[in-house]
Amino acid sequence: YVPSKDALLDGVQEVILADLAPQVRHSDWQSTASAMARDFRNVLARHPRAIPVFSRPAATERVFERMELPLQVLEDAGFEELEALLAFQVVLAFVVGHAMWQFTPDGDRAVDDEFEFGLKTLILGLEARLSG
């Protein structure tokens, strides 16, 4: 039993995020952020009907725990705390939006190259922001 629909959706988020690979750092923040985005996309692809659940805000401690390392990677790269959060949210929105477009029953499109192009463009844009 769950007390509300929101609690049920929070639980779905937690269960799906438990499928993520252990988070590891690569040699640079760009590779780490890209690997994390790809892993999240792969997890979403395995749960296509649940992808829309990630269009709602995170609300549980377990979900927030999964956000800690990506945010820390961005802060360690030089982003201020607020900018790291904004960068994380932009990448998250891209991954969820693209997965929704590609993997949901109305999607089913073979656009892996497009995803990689978009992800690389986002990372390069974030890198330019740090340099600017």
N, C-alpha and C positions, 0 to 999 in steps of 0.2 A: 504494500500500500504506500502511496505517496500522497502528501497533503494537497497538492495542486498540480495543474498542468505545467506551470513553470518549474516546479520541482522535478517533474518527469523529464522535461526537456533538458534541465540541468544535468540530470543523471545520464541522459543519452550522450550529451557532450563529454562527460567524464569517461564513459565506457569507450567511446570512439577514440578519445585522446590517449587512452591507455594502450592503444595499438601503435602509437608512435614509437619509433626506434629510440633507444637511449640517446639522449642529446650529448653530442661530443663537439669539441672545438676543432676546427681545422687550422691550417697555418695562418689564415687571415680571416677577418670578419666577413668579407664578401663570400668566400667559400662556405663559411659556417652558415651564414644567413641563407644562401642559396640551397644548401643541403637540407636545412630545416624546412624551407618552403616546399622543396620537392617531396620530402618525406610526408609532410602534412597533406599535400595533394594526393600522394599515393594512398594514404589512409582514407581520405575522402572518396577516392575512386572505389574502394572496397565497400563503402557504405553510401551508395548514390542516393538512396531515398532519404537519408538523414542529413544530407548536405545543407538544406535550408535551416537546420537547427543552428548552424554557425553564423547565420545572419543576425542573430540576437546576441546581446552582450554576455560576456562571461560573468558568472555569478557565484561560483563555488571556489572554495580553497584549493581543491585539486586542479581546477582549470587555471587558477592564478599561478599555481606552482609550475605549471607547464610553460607559463609566460616568462618566468624569472630568467632562465638562461638566455633566451633570445634578446630580452631587454638588456641584460648585462653585457652581452656581446656588442650591442650597439653603443652602450655607454662606454665600454672599454675602447671602442673605436674612436670615440671623441664626441659623440652626440651628447648634448645636455639631456637631462632626464626627460623633460617634456618632448624634446625632439625625438628621442629614442622611442617613446611611446607612440608618437605620431608616425614614425617610420614603420614601426611594428604593425600598426593598424592599417597602414596603406598596403603593405605587403600581404597581410592577412586578408584584406578585402579583395585584393587581386587574386589570391589563391582560391578563396571561397567562390568568388564570382566566376572565375574561369572554370572551376570544377563544376559549378552549378550548370554552366553553359555546356560543358563537355560531357559530363557523366550522368546527369539526371535522365530519367526516361525520355524526356523530350529533347535531350541533347544527343548523346552518343555520337560525338563528332571526333574525328581523328585530327586533332590540332596540337599535337605535342610540340611541333616546331614553333607554333605561335606562342605557346606557354613559355618556352625557353627564351624566345625573343623578348617577351614582356618582362620576364623575371630579370634577364640581363639588363634591360633598359632601366628597370626600377633600381637595381643595384648600382648601375653606373650613375644614375641620377642622384642617389644618396651619397655616393662617393664624391661626386662633384659638389654637392652641398657641403660636405666636410672640408673640401679643398677651398671653397669660395669664401 
